[in-house]
Amino acid sequence: MNVRHTPEPSRTDWARVDEMADADIDFSENPILDEDFWAEAIRWPGPKKQITLRVDPDILDFFRKQGRGYQTTINSVLRQYVDVQRRIEETKRHGRPGKTRPERP
């Protein structure tokens, strides 16, 4: 925990937490992390790369009007396009789309 960025002191009794054994922790509210849980997980693709990209002015205006985070939105749109294209390729190769999300770099 980074204390410098915490607006108010923690109400957690960290000394008591530090003294607890793993067996004393109640995990009953945690979800079961089985294969079904991870089926729709998205792998973090790693740090983004800065590039120069030329787009039509109306396209840029559209995304900028979406407000803060418009570059992230552009990335999400491109991600969806790539995922669809990968599924199409999978279908062409195997005659059916894959059952899982495409692997991401």
Jmol script that loads the backbone (N, CA, C; Angstrom):
load data "model"
ATOM      1  N   MET A   1       0.850  -1.180   0.000  1.00  0.00           N
ATOM      2  CA  MET A   1       0.000   0.000   0.000  1.00  0.00           C
ATOM      3  C   MET A   1       0.883   1.225   0.000  1.00  0.00           C
ATOM      4  N   ASN A   2       0.606   2.175  -0.863  1.00  0.00           N
ATOM      5  CA  ASN A   2       1.381   3.392  -0.955  1.00  0.00           C
ATOM      6  C   ASN A   2       0.728   4.454  -0.076  1.00  0.00           C
ATOM      7  N   VAL A   3       1.302   4.710   1.082  1.00  0.00           N
ATOM      8  CA  VAL A   3       0.717   5.613   2.064  1.00  0.00           C
ATOM      9  C   VAL A   3       0.681   7.048   1.550  1.00  0.00           C
ATOM     10  N   ARG A   4       1.638   7.448   0.745  1.00  0.00           N
ATOM     11  CA  ARG A   4       1.698   8.827   0.262  1.00  0.00           C
ATOM     12  C   ARG A   4       0.471   9.203  -0.566  1.00  0.00           C
ATOM     13  N   HIS A   5      -0.153   8.245  -1.244  1.00  0.00           N
ATOM     14  CA  HIS A   5      -1.278   8.544  -2.109  1.00  0.00           C
ATOM     15  C   HIS A   5      -2.623   8.200  -1.475  1.00  0.00           C
ATOM     16  N   THR A   6      -2.620   7.847  -0.210  1.00  0.00           N
ATOM     17  CA  THR A   6      -3.848   7.519   0.487  1.00  0.00           C
ATOM     18  C   THR A   6      -4.398   8.798   1.116  1.00  0.00           C
ATOM     19  N   PRO A   7      -5.633   9.196   0.761  1.00  0.00           N
ATOM     20  CA  PRO A   7      -6.160  10.462   1.258  1.00  0.00           C
ATOM     21  C   PRO A   7      -6.417  10.490   2.760  1.00  0.00           C
ATOM     22  N   GLU A   8      -6.739   9.364   3.349  1.00  0.00           N
ATOM     23  CA  GLU A   8      -6.971   9.315   4.797  1.00  0.00           C
ATOM     24  C   GLU A   8      -6.353   8.035   5.349  1.00  0.00           C
ATOM     25  N   PRO A   9      -6.063   8.031   6.623  1.00  0.00           N
ATOM     26  CA  PRO A   9      -5.434   6.834   7.207  1.00  0.00           C
ATOM     27  C   PRO A   9      -6.323   5.596   7.069  1.00  0.00           C
ATOM     28  N   SER A  10      -5.679   4.456   6.894  1.00  0.00           N
ATOM     29  CA  SER A  10      -6.402   3.195   6.787  1.00  0.00           C
ATOM     30  C   SER A  10      -7.018   2.833   8.128  1.00  0.00           C
ATOM     31  N   ARG A  11      -8.227   2.274   8.086  1.00  0.00           N
ATOM     32  CA  ARG A  11      -8.888   1.810   9.306  1.00  0.00           C
ATOM     33  C   ARG A  11      -8.601   0.342   9.561  1.00  0.00           C
ATOM     34  N   THR A  12      -7.789  -0.258   8.699  1.00  0.00           N
ATOM     35  CA  THR A  12      -7.452  -1.675   8.846  1.00  0.00           C
ATOM     36  C   THR A  12      -6.405  -1.846   9.942  1.00  0.00           C
ATOM     37  N   ASP A  13      -6.582  -2.838  10.762  1.00  0.00           N
ATOM     38  CA  ASP A  13      -5.605  -3.170  11.800  1.00  0.00           C
ATOM     39  C   ASP A  13      -4.552  -4.073  11.158  1.00  0.00           C
ATOM     40  N   TRP A  14      -3.549  -3.446  10.512  1.00  0.00           N
ATOM     41  CA  TRP A  14      -2.546  -4.185   9.747  1.00  0.00           C
ATOM     42  C   TRP A  14      -1.703  -5.097  10.630  1.00  0.00           C
ATOM     43  N   ALA A  15      -1.479  -4.716  11.878  1.00  0.00           N
ATOM     44  CA  ALA A  15      -0.710  -5.583  12.784  1.00  0.00           C
ATOM     45  C   ALA A  15      -1.457  -6.901  13.004  1.00  0.00           C
ATOM     46  N   ARG A  16      -2.786  -6.821  13.174  1.00  0.00           N
ATOM     47  CA  ARG A  16      -3.599  -8.032  13.356  1.00  0.00           C
ATOM     48  C   ARG A  16      -3.586  -8.870  12.084  1.00  0.00           C
ATOM     49  N   VAL A  17      -3.669  -8.212  10.927  1.00  0.00           N
ATOM     50  CA  VAL A  17      -3.652  -8.928   9.648  1.00  0.00           C
ATOM     51  C   VAL A  17      -2.317  -9.649   9.468  1.00  0.00           C
ATOM     52  N   ASP A  18      -1.231  -8.965   9.780  1.00  0.00           N
ATOM     53  CA  ASP A  18       0.101  -9.567   9.648  1.00  0.00           C
ATOM     54  C   ASP A  18       0.264 -10.807  10.522  1.00  0.00           C
ATOM     55  N   GLU A  19      -0.418 -10.834  11.667  1.00  0.00           N
ATOM     56  CA  GLU A  19      -0.294 -11.959  12.596  1.00  0.00           C
ATOM     57  C   GLU A  19      -1.175 -13.149  12.196  1.00  0.00           C
ATOM     58  N   MET A  20      -2.125 -12.947  11.281  1.00  0.00           N
ATOM     59  CA  MET A  20      -3.045 -14.027  10.893  1.00  0.00           C
ATOM     60  C   MET A  20      -2.336 -15.089  10.068  1.00  0.00           C
ATOM     61  N   ALA A  21      -2.711 -16.323  10.308  1.00  0.00           N
ATOM     62  CA  ALA A  21      -2.240 -17.432   9.477  1.00  0.00           C
ATOM     63  C   ALA A  21      -3.189 -17.556   8.286  1.00  0.00           C
ATOM     64  N   ASP A  22      -2.708 -18.121   7.199  1.00  0.00           N
ATOM     65  CA  ASP A  22      -3.551 -18.292   6.023  1.00  0.00           C
ATOM     66  C   ASP A  22      -4.833 -19.066   6.351  1.00  0.00           C
ATOM     67  N   ALA A  23      -4.737 -20.022   7.242  1.00  0.00           N
ATOM     68  CA  ALA A  23      -5.893 -20.851   7.615  1.00  0.00           C
ATOM     69  C   ALA A  23      -6.980 -20.031   8.312  1.00  0.00           C
ATOM     70  N   ASP A  24      -6.618 -18.860   8.858  1.00  0.00           N
ATOM     71  CA  ASP A  24      -7.585 -18.014   9.562  1.00  0.00           C
ATOM     72  C   ASP A  24      -8.371 -17.098   8.627  1.00  0.00           C
ATOM     73  N   ILE A  25      -7.996 -17.045   7.367  1.00  0.00           N
ATOM     74  CA  ILE A  25      -8.641 -16.135   6.421  1.00  0.00           C
ATOM     75  C   ILE A  25      -9.881 -16.799   5.838  1.00  0.00           C
ATOM     76  N   ASP A  26     -10.993 -16.069   5.843  1.00  0.00           N
ATOM     77  CA  ASP A  26     -12.264 -16.565   5.309  1.00  0.00           C
ATOM     78  C   ASP A  26     -12.342 -16.241   3.821  1.00  0.00           C
ATOM     79  N   PHE A  27     -12.251 -17.252   2.981  1.00  0.00           N
ATOM     80  CA  PHE A  27     -12.316 -17.092   1.530  1.00  0.00           C
ATOM     81  C   PHE A  27     -13.690 -17.464   0.971  1.00  0.00           C
ATOM     82  N   SER A  28     -14.687 -17.636   1.814  1.00  0.00           N
ATOM     83  CA  SER A  28     -15.988 -18.154   1.380  1.00  0.00           C
ATOM     84  C   SER A  28     -16.689 -17.251   0.373  1.00  0.00           C
ATOM     85  N   GLU A  29     -16.409 -15.962   0.360  1.00  0.00           N
ATOM     86  CA  GLU A  29     -17.068 -15.054  -0.580  1.00  0.00           C
ATOM     87  C   GLU A  29     -16.317 -14.929  -1.908  1.00  0.00           C
ATOM     88  N   ASN A  30     -15.145 -15.510  -1.999  1.00  0.00           N
ATOM     89  CA  ASN A  30     -14.372 -15.435  -3.239  1.00  0.00           C
ATOM     90  C   ASN A  30     -14.941 -16.384  -4.286  1.00  0.00           C
ATOM     91  N   PRO A  31     -14.931 -15.970  -5.561  1.00  0.00           N
ATOM     92  CA  PRO A  31     -15.436 -16.872  -6.601  1.00  0.00           C
ATOM     93  C   PRO A  31     -14.488 -18.049  -6.810  1.00  0.00           C
ATOM     94  N   ILE A  32     -15.035 -19.124  -7.337  1.00  0.00           N
ATOM     95  CA  ILE A  32     -14.219 -20.284  -7.680  1.00  0.00           C
ATOM     96  C   ILE A  32     -13.482 -19.950  -8.971  1.00  0.00           C
ATOM     97  N   LEU A  33     -12.183 -20.058  -8.969  1.00  0.00           N
ATOM     98  CA  LEU A  33     -11.372 -19.691 -10.128  1.00  0.00           C
ATOM     99  C   LEU A  33     -11.062 -20.919 -10.976  1.00  0.00           C
ATOM    100  N   ASP A  34     -12.120 -21.498 -11.540  1.00  0.00           N
ATOM    101  CA  ASP A  34     -11.953 -22.679 -12.378  1.00  0.00           C
ATOM    102  C   ASP A  34     -11.825 -22.265 -13.847  1.00  0.00           C
ATOM    103  N   GLU A  35     -11.826 -23.236 -14.739  1.00  0.00           N
ATOM    104  CA  GLU A  35     -11.652 -22.982 -16.168  1.00  0.00           C
ATOM    105  C   GLU A  35     -12.737 -22.056 -16.721  1.00  0.00           C
ATOM    106  N   ASP A  36     -13.982 -22.208 -16.239  1.00  0.00           N
ATOM    107  CA  ASP A  36     -15.074 -21.347 -16.694  1.00  0.00           C
ATOM    108  C   ASP A  36     -14.832 -19.886 -16.316  1.00  0.00           C
ATOM    109  N   PHE A  37     -14.280 -19.667 -15.133  1.00  0.00           N
ATOM    110  CA  PHE A  37     -13.999 -18.303 -14.686  1.00  0.00           C
ATOM    111  C   PHE A  37     -13.019 -17.616 -15.631  1.00  0.00           C
ATOM    112  N   TRP A  38     -11.999 -18.327 -16.075  1.00  0.00           N
ATOM    113  CA  TRP A  38     -10.948 -17.738 -16.907  1.00  0.00           C
ATOM    114  C   TRP A  38     -11.261 -17.756 -18.397  1.00  0.00           C
ATOM    115  N   ALA A  39     -12.364 -18.391 -18.807  1.00  0.00           N
ATOM    116  CA  ALA A  39     -12.682 -18.542 -20.233  1.00  0.00           C
ATOM    117  C   ALA A  39     -12.788 -17.206 -20.959  1.00  0.00           C
ATOM    118  N   GLU A  40     -13.307 -16.189 -20.299  1.00  0.00           N
ATOM    119  CA  GLU A  40     -13.465 -14.878 -20.942  1.00  0.00           C
ATOM    120  C   GLU A  40     -12.411 -13.873 -20.489  1.00  0.00           C
ATOM    121  N   ALA A  41     -11.392 -14.343 -19.816  1.00  0.00           N
ATOM    122  CA  ALA A  41     -10.337 -13.433 -19.358  1.00  0.00           C
ATOM    123  C   ALA A  41      -9.589 -12.843 -20.547  1.00  0.00           C
ATOM    124  N   ILE A  42      -9.140 -11.631 -20.376  1.00  0.00           N
ATOM    125  CA  ILE A  42      -8.379 -10.954 -21.423  1.00  0.00           C
ATOM    126  C   ILE A  42      -6.944 -10.799 -20.933  1.00  0.00           C
ATOM    127  N   ARG A  43      -6.034 -11.349 -21.715  1.00  0.00           N
ATOM    128  CA  ARG A  43      -4.617 -11.204 -21.364  1.00  0.00           C
ATOM    129  C   ARG A  43      -4.187  -9.780 -21.602  1.00  0.00           C
ATOM    130  N   TRP A  44      -3.449  -9.207 -20.654  1.00  0.00           N
ATOM    131  CA  TRP A  44      -2.919  -7.866 -20.828  1.00  0.00           C
ATOM    132  C   TRP A  44      -1.871  -7.918 -21.928  1.00  0.00           C
ATOM    133  N   PRO A  45      -2.025  -7.096 -22.978  1.00  0.00           N
ATOM    134  CA  PRO A  45      -1.117  -7.191 -24.111  1.00  0.00           C
ATOM    135  C   PRO A  45       0.251  -6.557 -23.877  1.00  0.00           C
ATOM    136  N   GLY A  46       0.465  -5.986 -22.726  1.00  0.00           N
ATOM    137  CA  GLY A  46       1.742  -5.335 -22.445  1.00  0.00           C
ATOM    138  C   GLY A  46       1.630  -3.841 -22.657  1.00  0.00           C
ATOM    139  N   PRO A  47       2.723  -3.138 -22.455  1.00  0.00           N
ATOM    140  CA  PRO A  47       2.659  -1.676 -22.596  1.00  0.00           C
ATOM    141  C   PRO A  47       2.354  -1.286 -24.038  1.00  0.00           C
ATOM    142  N   LYS A  48       1.645  -0.197 -24.167  1.00  0.00           N
ATOM    143  CA  LYS A  48       1.300   0.288 -25.496  1.00  0.00           C
ATOM    144  C   LYS A  48       2.530   0.872 -26.175  1.00  0.00           C
ATOM    145  N   LYS A  49       2.488   0.901 -27.494  1.00  0.00           N
ATOM    146  CA  LYS A  49       3.575   1.482 -28.271  1.00  0.00           C
ATOM    147  C   LYS A  49       3.084   2.777 -28.884  1.00  0.00           C
ATOM    148  N   GLN A  50       3.918   3.796 -28.790  1.00  0.00           N
ATOM    149  CA  GLN A  50       3.559   5.073 -29.383  1.00  0.00           C
ATOM    150  C   GLN A  50       3.931   5.060 -30.859  1.00  0.00           C
ATOM    151  N   ILE A  51       2.971   5.457 -31.700  1.00  0.00           N
ATOM    152  CA  ILE A  51       3.189   5.494 -33.146  1.00  0.00           C
ATOM    153  C   ILE A  51       2.604   6.787 -33.704  1.00  0.00           C
ATOM    154  N   THR A  52       2.901   7.055 -34.938  1.00  0.00           N
ATOM    155  CA  THR A  52       2.223   8.124 -35.661  1.00  0.00           C
ATOM    156  C   THR A  52       1.251   7.446 -36.608  1.00  0.00           C
ATOM    157  N   LEU A  53       0.000   7.857 -36.547  1.00  0.00           N
ATOM    158  CA  LEU A  53      -1.048   7.234 -37.343  1.00  0.00           C
ATOM    159  C   LEU A  53      -1.819   8.322 -38.062  1.00  0.00           C
ATOM    160  N   ARG A  54      -1.969   8.197 -39.351  1.00  0.00           N
ATOM    161  CA  ARG A  54      -2.731   9.178 -40.123  1.00  0.00           C
ATOM    162  C   ARG A  54      -4.158   8.673 -40.291  1.00  0.00           C
ATOM    163  N   VAL A  55      -5.110   9.508 -39.862  1.00  0.00           N
ATOM    164  CA  VAL A  55      -6.526   9.182 -40.009  1.00  0.00           C
ATOM    165  C   VAL A  55      -7.235  10.381 -40.625  1.00  0.00           C
ATOM    166  N   ASP A  56      -8.374  10.115 -41.234  1.00  0.00           N
ATOM    167  CA  ASP A  56      -9.162  11.197 -41.817  1.00  0.00           C
ATOM    168  C   ASP A  56      -9.611  12.157 -40.719  1.00  0.00           C
ATOM    169  N   PRO A  57      -9.680  13.460 -41.039  1.00  0.00           N
ATOM    170  CA  PRO A  57     -10.052  14.457 -40.021  1.00  0.00           C
ATOM    171  C   PRO A  57     -11.397  14.178 -39.348  1.00  0.00           C
ATOM    172  N   ASP A  58     -12.400  13.722 -40.122  1.00  0.00           N
ATOM    173  CA  ASP A  58     -13.708  13.470 -39.524  1.00  0.00           C
ATOM    174  C   ASP A  58     -13.673  12.298 -38.541  1.00  0.00           C
ATOM    175  N   ILE A  59     -12.797  11.323 -38.810  1.00  0.00           N
ATOM    176  CA  ILE A  59     -12.649  10.185 -37.897  1.00  0.00           C
ATOM    177  C   ILE A  59     -12.041  10.663 -36.581  1.00  0.00           C
ATOM    178  N   LEU A  60     -10.992  11.452 -36.682  1.00  0.00           N
ATOM    179  CA  LEU A  60     -10.347  11.977 -35.472  1.00  0.00           C
ATOM    180  C   LEU A  60     -11.312  12.855 -34.690  1.00  0.00           C
ATOM    181  N   ASP A  61     -12.047  13.709 -35.375  1.00  0.00           N
ATOM    182  CA  ASP A  61     -13.025  14.572 -34.696  1.00  0.00           C
ATOM    183  C   ASP A  61     -14.067  13.745 -33.953  1.00  0.00           C
ATOM    184  N   PHE A  62     -14.543  12.681 -34.601  1.00  0.00           N
ATOM    185  CA  PHE A  62     -15.538  11.822 -33.965  1.00  0.00           C
ATOM    186  C   PHE A  62     -15.021  11.277 -32.634  1.00  0.00           C
ATOM    187  N   PHE A  63     -13.819  10.717 -32.658  1.00  0.00           N
ATOM    188  CA  PHE A  63     -13.287  10.116 -31.436  1.00  0.00           C
ATOM    189  C   PHE A  63     -12.948  11.166 -30.392  1.00  0.00           C
ATOM    190  N   ARG A  64     -12.415  12.303 -30.807  1.00  0.00           N
ATOM    191  CA  ARG A  64     -12.100  13.363 -29.841  1.00  0.00           C
ATOM    192  C   ARG A  64     -13.355  13.870 -29.144  1.00  0.00           C
ATOM    193  N   LYS A  65     -14.471  13.905 -29.863  1.00  0.00           N
ATOM    194  CA  LYS A  65     -15.732  14.360 -29.266  1.00  0.00           C
ATOM    195  C   LYS A  65     -16.227  13.388 -28.199  1.00  0.00           C
ATOM    196  N   GLN A  66     -15.698  12.181 -28.181  1.00  0.00           N
ATOM    197  CA  GLN A  66     -16.085  11.202 -27.155  1.00  0.00           C
ATOM    198  C   GLN A  66     -15.525  11.608 -25.798  1.00  0.00           C
ATOM    199  N   GLY A  67     -14.545  12.508 -25.821  1.00  0.00           N
ATOM    200  CA  GLY A  67     -13.991  13.009 -24.565  1.00  0.00           C
ATOM    201  C   GLY A  67     -12.700  12.322 -24.185  1.00  0.00           C
ATOM    202  N   ARG A  68     -12.364  12.533 -22.931  1.00  0.00           N
ATOM    203  CA  ARG A  68     -11.124  11.986 -22.384  1.00  0.00           C
ATOM    204  C   ARG A  68     -11.051  10.473 -22.627  1.00  0.00           C
ATOM    205  N   GLY A  69      -9.887  10.013 -23.015  1.00  0.00           N
ATOM    206  CA  GLY A  69      -9.698   8.595 -23.268  1.00  0.00           C
ATOM    207  C   GLY A  69     -10.013   8.195 -24.698  1.00  0.00           C
ATOM    208  N   TYR A  70     -10.111   9.182 -25.583  1.00  0.00           N
ATOM    209  CA  TYR A  70     -10.491   8.855 -26.964  1.00  0.00           C
ATOM    210  C   TYR A  70      -9.464   7.956 -27.638  1.00  0.00           C
ATOM    211  N   GLN A  71      -8.185   8.080 -27.266  1.00  0.00           N
ATOM    212  CA  GLN A  71      -7.179   7.202 -27.870  1.00  0.00           C
ATOM    213  C   GLN A  71      -7.370   5.762 -27.409  1.00  0.00           C
ATOM    214  N   THR A  72      -7.759   5.583 -26.169  1.00  0.00           N
ATOM    215  CA  THR A  72      -8.066   4.246 -25.660  1.00  0.00           C
ATOM    216  C   THR A  72      -9.277   3.675 -26.394  1.00  0.00           C
ATOM    217  N   THR A  73     -10.247   4.530 -26.687  1.00  0.00           N
ATOM    218  CA  THR A  73     -11.418   4.086 -27.435  1.00  0.00           C
ATOM    219  C   THR A  73     -11.021   3.642 -28.839  1.00  0.00           C
ATOM    220  N   ILE A  74     -10.148   4.412 -29.496  1.00  0.00           N
ATOM    221  CA  ILE A  74      -9.657   4.024 -30.817  1.00  0.00           C
ATOM    222  C   ILE A  74      -8.968   2.666 -30.728  1.00  0.00           C
ATOM    223  N   ASN A  75      -8.151   2.464 -29.706  1.00  0.00           N
ATOM    224  CA  ASN A  75      -7.465   1.184 -29.522  1.00  0.00           C
ATOM    225  C   ASN A  75      -8.479   0.052 -29.344  1.00  0.00           C
ATOM    226  N   SER A  76      -9.550   0.302 -28.581  1.00  0.00           N
ATOM    227  CA  SER A  76     -10.572  -0.728 -28.361  1.00  0.00           C
ATOM    228  C   SER A  76     -11.285  -1.097 -29.654  1.00  0.00           C
ATOM    229  N   VAL A  77     -11.577  -0.082 -30.479  1.00  0.00           N
ATOM    230  CA  VAL A  77     -12.220  -0.345 -31.764  1.00  0.00           C
ATOM    231  C   VAL A  77     -11.300  -1.193 -32.642  1.00  0.00           C
ATOM    232  N   LEU A  78     -10.032  -0.835 -32.678  1.00  0.00           N
ATOM    233  CA  LEU A  78      -9.070  -1.615 -33.469  1.00  0.00           C
ATOM    234  C   LEU A  78      -8.929  -3.030 -32.915  1.00  0.00           C
ATOM    235  N   ARG A  79      -8.947  -3.179 -31.597  1.00  0.00           N
ATOM    236  CA  ARG A  79      -8.855  -4.492 -30.957  1.00  0.00           C
ATOM    237  C   ARG A  79     -10.030  -5.372 -31.393  1.00  0.00           C
ATOM    238  N   GLN A  80     -11.248  -4.808 -31.367  1.00  0.00           N
ATOM    239  CA  GLN A  80     -12.427  -5.560 -31.786  1.00  0.00           C
ATOM    240  C   GLN A  80     -12.304  -5.992 -33.244  1.00  0.00           C
ATOM    241  N   TYR A  81     -11.816  -5.110 -34.095  1.00  0.00           N
ATOM    242  CA  TYR A  81     -11.636  -5.441 -35.507  1.00  0.00           C
ATOM    243  C   TYR A  81     -10.652  -6.612 -35.649  1.00  0.00           C
ATOM    244  N   VAL A  82      -9.538  -6.531 -34.939  1.00  0.00           N
ATOM    245  CA  VAL A  82      -8.530  -7.596 -35.004  1.00  0.00           C
ATOM    246  C   VAL A  82      -9.124  -8.917 -34.514  1.00  0.00           C
ATOM    247  N   ASP A  83      -9.871  -8.886 -33.414  1.00  0.00           N
ATOM    248  CA  ASP A  83     -10.480 -10.120 -32.885  1.00  0.00           C
ATOM    249  C   ASP A  83     -11.424 -10.747 -33.904  1.00  0.00           C
ATOM    250  N   VAL A  84     -12.234  -9.932 -34.559  1.00  0.00           N
ATOM    251  CA  VAL A  84     -13.161 -10.453 -35.566  1.00  0.00           C
ATOM    252  C   VAL A  84     -12.389 -11.054 -36.737  1.00  0.00           C
ATOM    253  N   GLN A  85     -11.351 -10.362 -37.192  1.00  0.00           N
ATOM    254  CA  GLN A  85     -10.565 -10.869 -38.313  1.00  0.00           C
ATOM    255  C   GLN A  85      -9.890 -12.191 -37.954  1.00  0.00           C
ATOM    256  N   ARG A  86      -9.423 -12.314 -36.735  1.00  0.00           N
ATOM    257  CA  ARG A  86      -8.803 -13.578 -36.297  1.00  0.00           C
ATOM    258  C   ARG A  86      -9.824 -14.707 -36.278  1.00  0.00           C
ATOM    259  N   ARG A  87     -11.060 -14.390 -35.832  1.00  0.00           N
ATOM    260  CA  ARG A  87     -12.105 -15.416 -35.827  1.00  0.00           C
ATOM    261  C   ARG A  87     -12.455 -15.841 -37.251  1.00  0.00           C
ATOM    262  N   ILE A  88     -12.494 -14.886 -38.164  1.00  0.00           N
ATOM    263  CA  ILE A  88     -12.764 -15.205 -39.568  1.00  0.00           C
ATOM    264  C   ILE A  88     -11.677 -16.112 -40.113  1.00  0.00           C
ATOM    265  N   GLU A  89     -10.423 -15.795 -39.822  1.00  0.00           N
ATOM    266  CA  GLU A  89      -9.311 -16.640 -40.270  1.00  0.00           C
ATOM    267  C   GLU A  89      -9.402 -18.040 -39.669  1.00  0.00           C
ATOM    268  N   GLU A  90      -9.761 -18.107 -38.393  1.00  0.00           N
ATOM    269  CA  GLU A  90      -9.927 -19.406 -37.721  1.00  0.00           C
ATOM    270  C   GLU A  90     -11.017 -20.229 -38.408  1.00  0.00           C
ATOM    271  N   THR A  91     -12.097 -19.571 -38.769  1.00  0.00           N
ATOM    272  CA  THR A  91     -13.199 -20.247 -39.456  1.00  0.00           C
ATOM    273  C   THR A  91     -12.747 -20.763 -40.819  1.00  0.00           C
ATOM    274  N   LYS A  92     -11.989 -19.961 -41.533  1.00  0.00           N
ATOM    275  CA  LYS A  92     -11.498 -20.376 -42.849  1.00  0.00           C
ATOM    276  C   LYS A  92     -10.575 -21.590 -42.736  1.00  0.00           C
ATOM    277  N   ARG A  93      -9.728 -21.590 -41.703  1.00  0.00           N
ATOM    278  CA  ARG A  93      -8.779 -22.690 -41.537  1.00  0.00           C
ATOM    279  C   ARG A  93      -9.427 -23.971 -41.050  1.00  0.00           C
ATOM    280  N   HIS A  94     -10.382 -23.843 -40.126  1.00  0.00           N
ATOM    281  CA  HIS A  94     -10.930 -25.031 -39.471  1.00  0.00           C
ATOM    282  C   HIS A  94     -12.409 -25.254 -39.741  1.00  0.00           C
ATOM    283  N   GLY A  95     -13.021 -24.386 -40.518  1.00  0.00           N
ATOM    284  CA  GLY A  95     -14.434 -24.554 -40.840  1.00  0.00           C
ATOM    285  C   GLY A  95     -15.378 -24.144 -39.739  1.00  0.00           C
ATOM    286  N   ARG A  96     -14.861 -23.654 -38.639  1.00  0.00           N
ATOM    287  CA  ARG A  96     -15.709 -23.179 -37.540  1.00  0.00           C
ATOM    288  C   ARG A  96     -14.908 -22.192 -36.711  1.00  0.00           C
ATOM    289  N   PRO A  97     -15.584 -21.255 -36.070  1.00  0.00           N
ATOM    290  CA  PRO A  97     -14.845 -20.300 -35.235  1.00  0.00           C
ATOM    291  C   PRO A  97     -14.330 -20.988 -33.977  1.00  0.00           C
ATOM    292  N   GLY A  98     -13.234 -20.458 -33.448  1.00  0.00           N
ATOM    293  CA  GLY A  98     -12.692 -21.000 -32.204  1.00  0.00           C
ATOM    294  C   GLY A  98     -13.638 -20.746 -31.055  1.00  0.00           C
ATOM    295  N   LYS A  99     -13.582 -21.604 -30.041  1.00  0.00           N
ATOM    296  CA  LYS A  99     -14.472 -21.474 -28.898  1.00  0.00           C
ATOM    297  C   LYS A  99     -13.924 -20.503 -27.866  1.00  0.00           C
ATOM    298  N   THR A 100     -12.668 -20.169 -27.957  1.00  0.00           N
ATOM    299  CA  THR A 100     -12.084 -19.256 -26.998  1.00  0.00           C
ATOM    300  C   THR A 100     -11.654 -17.984 -27.696  1.00  0.00           C
ATOM    301  N   ARG A 101     -11.396 -16.957 -26.907  1.00  0.00           N
ATOM    302  CA  ARG A 101     -10.932 -15.695 -27.464  1.00  0.00           C
ATOM    303  C   ARG A 101      -9.548 -15.893 -28.050  1.00  0.00           C
ATOM    304  N   PRO A 102      -9.204 -15.142 -29.089  1.00  0.00           N
ATOM    305  CA  PRO A 102      -7.874 -15.255 -29.678  1.00  0.00           C
ATOM    306  C   PRO A 102      -6.794 -14.874 -28.682  1.00  0.00           C
ATOM    307  N   GLU A 103      -5.662 -15.523 -28.771  1.00  0.00           N
ATOM    308  CA  GLU A 103      -4.518 -15.169 -27.936  1.00  0.00           C
ATOM    309  C   GLU A 103      -4.059 -13.775 -28.298  1.00  0.00           C
ATOM    310  N   ARG A 104      -3.725 -13.005 -27.301  1.00  0.00           N
ATOM    311  CA  ARG A 104      -3.227 -11.658 -27.537  1.00  0.00           C
ATOM    312  C   ARG A 104      -1.746 -11.628 -27.206  1.00  0.00           C
ATOM    313  N   PRO A 105      -1.029 -10.769 -27.897  1.00  0.00           N
ATOM    314  CA  PRO A 105       0.418 -10.710 -27.640  1.00  0.00           C
ATOM    315  C   PRO A 105       0.745 -10.324 -26.232  1.00  0.00           C
TER     316      PRO A 105
END
end "model"
wireframe off; spacefill off
backbone 0.3
color backbone group
